[in-house]
């Protein structure tokens, strides 16, 4: 499903860039921002559901907090137990923890920012998406940046999954 969302976003972007009607540029671009957000969201939701089935039902706005608090806490507690049982060293634990915190925080930040832009696209029609050459903007937000959200979310999720496997949580 997430690949489909990204595909739809890509097609909407192409239509927005190729279109000369200001209204259609605005409509296609807004929809593209929305689809790119949902592709990133669905990637994250899939990962969370793999870790804990109840996490899959977390509302959009709560996912960044879940990532920063609940998901992170689970890994940190597991690392503490692994150090205590001498399965890994403190240095290894710190390395894993640092890598994990970066991925979790970056994913949470990405989803927060993308969500805010999606809300702008969906609920503030007075702020028109505009086109300058092949650059589409919604306020100060570039559609080309939004187009990368699913790939970025995928990379962060891949790194987080790897650490869950390394720590024995998955």
Backbone as JSON, one array per atom type, in Angstrom:
{
  "sequence": "XXXXXXXXXXXXXXXXXXXXXXXXXXXXXXXXXXXXXXXXXXXXXXXXXXXXXXXXXXXXXXXXXXXXXXXXXXXXXXXXXXXXXXXXXXXXXXXXXXXXXXXXXXXXXXXXXXXXXXXXXXXXXXXXXXXXXXXXXXXXXXXXXXXXXXXXXXXXXXXXXXXXXXXXXX",
  "N": [[0.82, -1.2, 0.0], [1.95, 1.26, 0.81], [3.82, 1.71, -1.21], [2.12, 2.13, -3.32], [0.9, 4.52, -2.54], [3.1, 6.22, -2.73], [3.62, 6.0, -5.44], [1.28, 7.13, -6.51], [1.56, 9.7, -5.5], [3.86, 10.45, -6.92], [2.84, 10.49, -9.55], [0.88, 12.49, -9.33], [2.56, 14.63, -8.79], [3.95, 14.83, -11.21], [1.82, 15.56, -12.89], [1.17, 18.03, -11.72], [3.49, 19.52, -12.23], [3.55, 19.51, -15.02], [1.28, 20.9, -15.68], [-0.43, 23.91, -16.57], [-2.47, 25.34, -15.5], [-3.29, 27.27, -12.77], [-5.07, 26.53, -10.74], [-5.28, 23.74, -11.08], [-2.62, 22.97, -10.73], [-2.35, 23.62, -8.04], [-4.28, 21.87, -6.87], [-3.37, 19.25, -7.66], [-0.79, 19.3, -6.56], [-1.29, 19.63, -3.79], [-2.6, 17.23, -3.25], [-0.52, 15.49, -3.84], [1.39, 16.11, -1.82], [-0.06, 15.12, 0.33], [-0.28, 12.34, -0.32], [2.43, 11.58, -0.23], [2.98, 12.0, 2.45], [1.28, 10.05, 3.58], [2.45, 7.72, 2.57], [4.9, 7.67, 3.94], [3.94, 7.58, 6.55], [2.52, 5.11, 6.51], [4.61, 3.29, 6.11], [5.96, 3.56, 8.53], [3.92, 2.84, 10.33], [3.54, 0.16, 9.61], [6.0, -0.94, 10.46], [5.83, -0.42, 13.24], [3.64, -2.03, 13.89], [4.79, -4.52, 13.49], [6.43, -4.68, 15.68], [4.73, -4.46, 17.88], [1.49, -5.34, 18.01], [-0.59, -3.68, 18.91], [0.46, -1.15, 18.63], [0.16, -0.54, 16.0], [-2.25, 0.69, 15.69], [-1.97, 3.23, 16.58], [-2.79, 6.65, 16.78], [-2.13, 9.15, 14.26], [-0.98, 11.62, 15.24], [0.17, 10.77, 17.62], [2.24, 9.07, 17.05], [4.96, 10.1, 16.72], [5.61, 10.63, 19.43], [5.3, 8.06, 20.51], [7.39, 6.78, 19.18], [9.62, 8.22, 20.2], [9.39, 7.8, 22.94], [7.99, 5.28, 23.92], [8.88, 3.2, 22.08], [11.62, 3.66, 22.02], [12.22, 3.37, 24.74], [11.78, 0.66, 25.15], [13.92, -0.52, 23.73], [16.12, 0.6, 25.06], [15.79, -0.41, 27.67], [16.1, -3.11, 27.1], [18.76, -3.12, 26.2], [20.06, -2.4, 28.58], [19.55, -4.69, 30.1], [20.94, -6.57, 28.55], [23.57, -5.68, 28.87], [23.82, -5.98, 31.63], [23.61, -8.76, 31.83], [25.91, -9.36, 30.65], [26.0, -9.89, 27.94], [26.49, -8.05, 26.01], [28.88, -5.37, 25.72], [29.3, -2.3, 27.6], [30.2, -0.29, 25.93], [29.38, -1.29, 23.41], [26.63, -1.25, 23.83], [26.21, 1.5, 24.16], [26.9, 2.4, 21.61], [24.94, 1.17, 19.99], [22.68, 2.31, 21.17], [23.06, 5.04, 20.61], [22.96, 5.07, 17.78], [20.37, 4.11, 17.44], [18.81, 6.06, 18.75], [19.23, 8.26, 17.09], [18.04, 7.41, 14.65], [15.37, 6.95, 15.49], [14.62, 9.47, 16.51], [14.97, 11.08, 14.23], [13.1, 9.94, 12.48], [10.74, 10.41, 13.92], [10.76, 13.25, 13.92], [10.6, 13.73, 11.15], [8.03, 12.67, 10.59], [6.43, 14.36, 12.15], [6.89, 16.89, 10.95], [6.09, 16.35, 8.3], [3.42, 15.69, 8.75], [2.38, 18.16, 9.63], [2.64, 19.65, 7.3], [1.01, 18.19, 5.62], [-1.45, 18.67, 6.84], [-1.65, 21.41, 6.33], [-1.85, 21.26, 3.53], [-4.26, 19.87, 3.28], [-6.22, 21.29, 4.78], [-6.03, 24.05, 4.54], [-6.93, 25.71, 2.19], [-6.69, 28.3, 1.33], [-4.04, 28.9, 1.26], [-2.23, 28.65, -1.4], [-0.73, 26.19, -3.52], [2.08, 26.72, -5.52], [3.77, 27.13, -8.69], [7.02, 27.36, -9.94], [8.72, 27.27, -12.63], [9.91, 24.09, -12.59], [9.6, 23.72, -9.97], [7.61, 23.17, -7.23], [5.77, 24.73, -4.75], [4.34, 24.82, -1.51], [3.48, 27.17, 0.43], [6.4, 27.59, 2.09], [7.33, 25.13, 1.59], [8.77, 22.62, -0.31], [7.65, 20.51, -2.89], [9.33, 18.6, -3.95], [10.9, 17.96, -1.77], [9.03, 16.74, -0.1], [8.53, 14.53, -1.63], [10.6, 12.86, -0.99], [10.04, 11.93, 1.54], [8.82, 9.27, 1.92], [10.98, 7.56, 1.21], [12.94, 8.34, 3.03], [11.66, 7.69, 5.45], [11.51, 4.94, 5.08], [14.26, 4.27, 5.16], [14.94, 5.03, 7.82], [13.21, 3.31, 9.22], [14.23, 0.86, 8.44], [16.76, 0.92, 9.67], [15.95, 1.01, 12.35], [14.54, -1.41, 12.6], [16.69, -3.17, 12.22], [18.18, -2.78, 14.54], [16.35, -3.65, 16.43], [16.39, -6.35, 15.81], [19.1, -6.95, 16.36], [19.17, -6.61, 19.11], [17.56, -8.59, 19.96], [14.86, -8.21, 20.13], [13.19, -8.58, 18.02]],
  "CA": [[0.0, 0.0, 0.0], [2.78, 2.46, 0.87], [4.41, 1.93, -2.53], [1.05, 2.68, -4.14], [0.77, 5.92, -2.14], [4.24, 6.93, -3.3], [3.4, 6.02, -6.89], [0.23, 8.13, -6.77], [2.2, 11.0, -5.25], [4.74, 10.74, -8.06], [2.01, 10.84, -10.71], [0.3, 13.8, -9.05], [3.65, 15.6, -8.95], [4.16, 15.0, -12.65], [0.69, 16.34, -13.42], [1.29, 19.41, -11.23], [4.61, 20.17, -12.94], [3.22, 19.64, -16.45], [0.05, 21.66, -15.84], [-0.3, 25.37, -16.56], [-3.6, 25.92, -14.78], [-2.93, 27.49, -11.37], [-5.96, 25.74, -9.89], [-4.93, 22.32, -11.15], [-1.31, 22.83, -10.07], [-2.64, 23.64, -6.6], [-4.98, 20.64, -6.48], [-2.49, 18.09, -7.81], [0.32, 19.4, -5.6], [-1.82, 19.36, -2.45], [-2.83, 15.79, -3.16], [0.79, 14.82, -3.83], [1.92, 16.25, -0.46], [-0.85, 14.2, 1.14], [0.1, 10.95, -0.61], [3.8, 11.33, 0.26], [2.87, 11.86, 3.91], [0.7, 8.75, 3.91], [3.42, 6.66, 2.27], [5.84, 7.65, 5.07], [3.18, 7.13, 7.71], [2.23, 3.68, 6.4], [5.88, 2.57, 6.33], [6.2, 3.58, 9.98], [2.87, 2.06, 10.98], [3.85, -1.26, 9.37], [7.09, -1.3, 11.36], [5.33, -0.44, 14.62], [2.8, -3.23, 14.02], [5.68, -5.69, 13.6], [6.99, -4.68, 17.03], [3.66, -4.61, 18.85], [0.28, -5.19, 17.2], [-1.41, -2.55, 19.37], [1.08, 0.09, 18.16], [-0.28, -0.28, 14.63], [-3.46, 1.5, 15.75], [-1.64, 4.52, 17.19], [-3.18, 7.79, 15.94], [-1.04, 9.87, 13.58], [-0.31, 12.6, 16.09], [0.86, 10.12, 18.74], [3.35, 8.22, 16.61], [6.28, 10.62, 17.09], [5.82, 10.41, 20.87], [5.5, 6.62, 20.69], [8.75, 6.48, 18.74], [10.6, 8.83, 21.11], [9.25, 7.32, 24.31], [7.69, 3.86, 24.08], [9.74, 2.33, 21.28], [12.98, 3.88, 22.5], [12.32, 2.81, 26.1], [11.87, -0.81, 25.03], [15.28, -0.86, 23.31], [17.06, 0.98, 26.12], [15.66, -1.4, 28.75], [16.7, -4.36, 26.61], [20.21, -2.93, 26.21], [20.49, -2.47, 29.99], [19.52, -6.11, 30.49], [22.02, -7.26, 27.84], [24.82, -5.29, 29.53], [23.8, -6.61, 32.96], [23.88, -10.19, 31.67], [27.22, -9.4, 29.98], [25.88, -10.34, 26.55], [27.18, -7.0, 25.25], [29.62, -4.43, 26.56], [28.73, -0.96, 27.75], [30.55, 0.43, 24.69], [28.47, -1.76, 22.35], [25.32, -0.75, 24.17], [26.18, 2.94, 23.86], [26.93, 2.56, 20.15], [23.61, 0.8, 19.51], [21.75, 3.31, 21.69], [23.24, 6.29, 19.87], [22.43, 4.85, 16.44], [18.93, 3.96, 17.56], [18.21, 7.35, 19.09], [19.27, 9.1, 15.89], [17.01, 6.95, 13.71], [14.04, 7.15, 16.07], [14.33, 10.91, 16.56], [14.83, 11.6, 12.86], [11.81, 9.48, 11.96], [9.7, 11.17, 14.63], [10.79, 14.62, 13.4], [10.09, 13.68, 9.78], [6.59, 12.48, 10.62], [5.81, 15.59, 12.67], [6.95, 17.93, 9.92], [5.26, 15.93, 7.18], [2.03, 15.8, 9.17], [2.01, 19.58, 9.63], [2.5, 20.08, 5.9], [-0.19, 17.51, 5.12], [-2.59, 19.43, 7.38], [-1.68, 22.63, 5.52], [-2.35, 20.89, 2.2], [-5.65, 19.4, 3.35], [-7.19, 22.13, 5.49], [-5.82, 25.48, 4.35], [-6.96, 25.95, 0.75], [-6.34, 29.69, 1.03], [-2.6, 28.88, 0.96], [-2.15, 27.95, -2.68], [0.52, 25.65, -4.04], [2.48, 27.48, -6.7], [4.8, 26.51, -9.51], [8.01, 28.24, -10.54], [9.46, 26.3, -13.45], [9.55, 22.73, -12.17], [9.57, 23.72, -8.51], [6.27, 23.37, -6.67], [5.84, 25.13, -3.35], [3.15, 25.07, -0.69], [4.15, 28.05, 1.38], [7.86, 27.46, 1.92], [7.61, 23.68, 1.51], [8.94, 22.11, -1.67], [7.09, 19.19, -3.17], [10.46, 17.69, -4.15], [11.3, 17.5, -0.43], [7.98, 15.8, 0.33], [8.67, 13.31, -2.43], [11.61, 12.03, -0.34], [9.58, 11.44, 2.84], [8.7, 7.81, 2.02], [12.3, 6.93, 1.17], [13.59, 8.62, 4.31], [10.99, 6.87, 6.46], [11.95, 3.57, 4.83], [15.64, 4.13, 5.67], [14.92, 5.05, 9.28], [12.56, 2.08, 9.68], [15.18, -0.24, 8.21], [17.77, 1.01, 10.73], [15.3, 0.67, 13.62], [14.31, -2.87, 12.57], [17.99, -3.83, 12.39], [18.54, -2.72, 15.96], [15.45, -4.55, 17.14], [16.9, -7.72, 15.61], [20.38, -7.06, 17.06], [18.94, -6.68, 20.55], [16.73, -9.76, 20.24], [13.45, -7.84, 20.3], [12.41, -9.02, 16.86]],
  "C": [[0.87, 1.26, 0.0], [3.44, 2.75, -0.47], [3.37, 2.54, -3.47], [0.86, 4.16, -3.82], [1.89, 6.75, -2.76], [4.08, 7.05, -4.81], [2.36, 7.08, -7.26], [0.8, 9.53, -6.56], [3.11, 11.41, -6.39], [3.94, 11.18, -9.28], [1.37, 12.21, -10.52], [1.33, 14.91, -9.2], [3.9, 15.88, -10.42], [3.05, 15.85, -13.25], [0.79, 17.8, -12.98], [2.37, 20.17, -11.99], [4.24, 20.45, -14.39], [2.02, 20.55, -16.7], [0.29, 23.16, -15.78], [-1.46, 26.08, -15.86], [-3.22, 26.04, -13.31], [-3.79, 26.64, -10.43], [-5.59, 24.26, -9.9], [-3.55, 22.05, -10.55], [-1.53, 22.73, -8.56], [-3.27, 22.32, -6.15], [-4.08, 19.4, -6.56], [-1.36, 18.11, -6.78], [-0.15, 19.09, -4.19], [-2.03, 17.86, -2.25], [-1.52, 15.02, -3.12], [1.42, 14.92, -2.44], [1.24, 15.23, 0.46], [-0.41, 12.75, 0.93], [1.51, 10.63, -0.1], [3.81, 11.21, 1.78], [2.36, 10.46, 4.24], [1.65, 7.59, 3.59], [4.43, 6.54, 3.42], [5.15, 7.12, 6.33], [2.94, 5.62, 7.66], [3.48, 2.82, 6.59], [6.15, 2.46, 7.83], [5.18, 2.72, 10.71], [3.11, 0.56, 10.79], [4.93, -1.74, 10.33], [6.59, -1.41, 12.8], [4.46, -1.67, 14.87], [3.61, -4.51, 14.12], [6.23, -5.81, 15.02], [5.94, -4.99, 18.09], [2.35, -4.35, 18.1], [-0.59, -4.01, 17.64], [-0.83, -1.21, 18.89], [0.61, 0.45, 16.75], [-1.51, 0.63, 14.6], [-3.22, 2.88, 16.38], [-2.07, 5.66, 16.25], [-1.95, 8.54, 15.41], [-0.26, 10.77, 14.52], [0.5, 11.98, 17.22], [2.07, 9.3, 18.32], [4.72, 8.81, 16.94], [6.6, 10.41, 18.58], [6.06, 8.93, 21.16], [6.92, 6.23, 20.29], [9.77, 6.97, 19.76], [10.56, 8.23, 22.51], [9.1, 5.8, 24.39], [8.64, 2.94, 23.36], [11.18, 2.44, 21.78], [13.2, 3.23, 23.87], [12.51, 1.3, 26.05], [13.3, -1.23, 24.67], [16.27, -0.54, 24.43], [16.98, 0.0, 27.28], [16.28, -2.74, 28.35], [18.22, -4.27, 26.62], [20.76, -3.01, 27.63], [20.56, -3.92, 30.45], [20.65, -6.88, 29.82], [23.39, -6.91, 28.45], [24.92, -5.98, 30.88], [24.13, -8.1, 32.87], [25.21, -10.45, 30.95], [27.16, -10.01, 28.58], [26.48, -9.32, 25.59], [27.89, -6.07, 26.23], [28.89, -3.1, 26.66], [29.0, -0.15, 26.48], [29.64, 0.02, 23.54], [27.06, -1.23, 22.57], [25.2, 0.73, 23.81], [26.16, 3.2, 22.35], [25.55, 2.27, 19.55], [22.6, 1.87, 19.92], [21.85, 4.61, 20.9], [22.65, 6.17, 18.46], [20.91, 4.8, 16.46], [18.26, 5.3, 17.82], [18.18, 8.29, 17.88], [18.15, 8.7, 14.94], [15.6, 7.23, 14.22], [13.68, 8.63, 16.09], [14.15, 11.5, 15.17], [13.5, 11.18, 12.24], [10.66, 10.24, 12.62], [9.62, 12.61, 14.1], [10.21, 14.68, 11.99], [8.57, 13.57, 9.78], [5.86, 13.71, 11.16], [5.76, 16.68, 11.6], [6.03, 17.59, 8.74], [3.78, 16.05, 7.53], [1.55, 17.25, 9.14], [1.79, 20.09, 8.21], [1.27, 19.44, 5.27], [-1.45, 18.24, 5.6], [-2.75, 20.74, 6.6], [-2.29, 22.34, 4.15], [-3.84, 20.54, 2.23], [-6.64, 20.44, 3.85], [-7.0, 23.63, 5.33], [-5.78, 25.83, 2.86], [-6.62, 27.4, 0.37], [-4.83, 29.84, 0.77], [-2.38, 28.01, -0.27], [-0.76, 27.38, -2.93], [0.82, 26.39, -5.34], [3.61, 26.75, -7.42], [5.71, 27.6, -10.06], [8.94, 27.33, -11.34], [8.99, 24.9, -13.09], [9.52, 22.59, -10.65], [8.16, 24.06, -8.05], [6.44, 23.66, -5.18], [4.44, 25.23, -2.74], [3.68, 25.87, 0.49], [5.64, 27.99, 1.1], [8.28, 26.01, 1.67], [7.66, 23.21, 0.06], [8.35, 20.72, -1.79], [8.2, 18.17, -3.39], [10.98, 17.16, -2.81], [10.31, 16.47, 0.08], [8.11, 14.47, -0.39], [9.68, 12.34, -1.79], [11.15, 11.45, 1.0], [9.45, 9.92, 2.9], [10.06, 7.09, 2.02], [13.05, 7.15, 2.48], [12.98, 7.77, 5.41], [11.42, 5.41, 6.31], [13.35, 3.34, 5.38], [15.68, 4.1, 7.19], [14.3, 3.77, 9.84], [13.49, 0.88, 9.52], [16.25, -0.26, 9.32], [17.18, 0.6, 12.08], [15.03, -0.82, 13.69], [15.61, -3.64, 12.82], [18.39, -3.87, 13.86], [17.62, -3.6, 16.79], [15.91, -6.0, 16.99], [18.2, -7.92, 16.39], [20.19, -7.23, 18.57], [18.03, -7.84, 20.95], [15.26, -9.44, 20.45], [12.58, -8.33, 19.16], [12.74, -10.46, 16.52]]
}
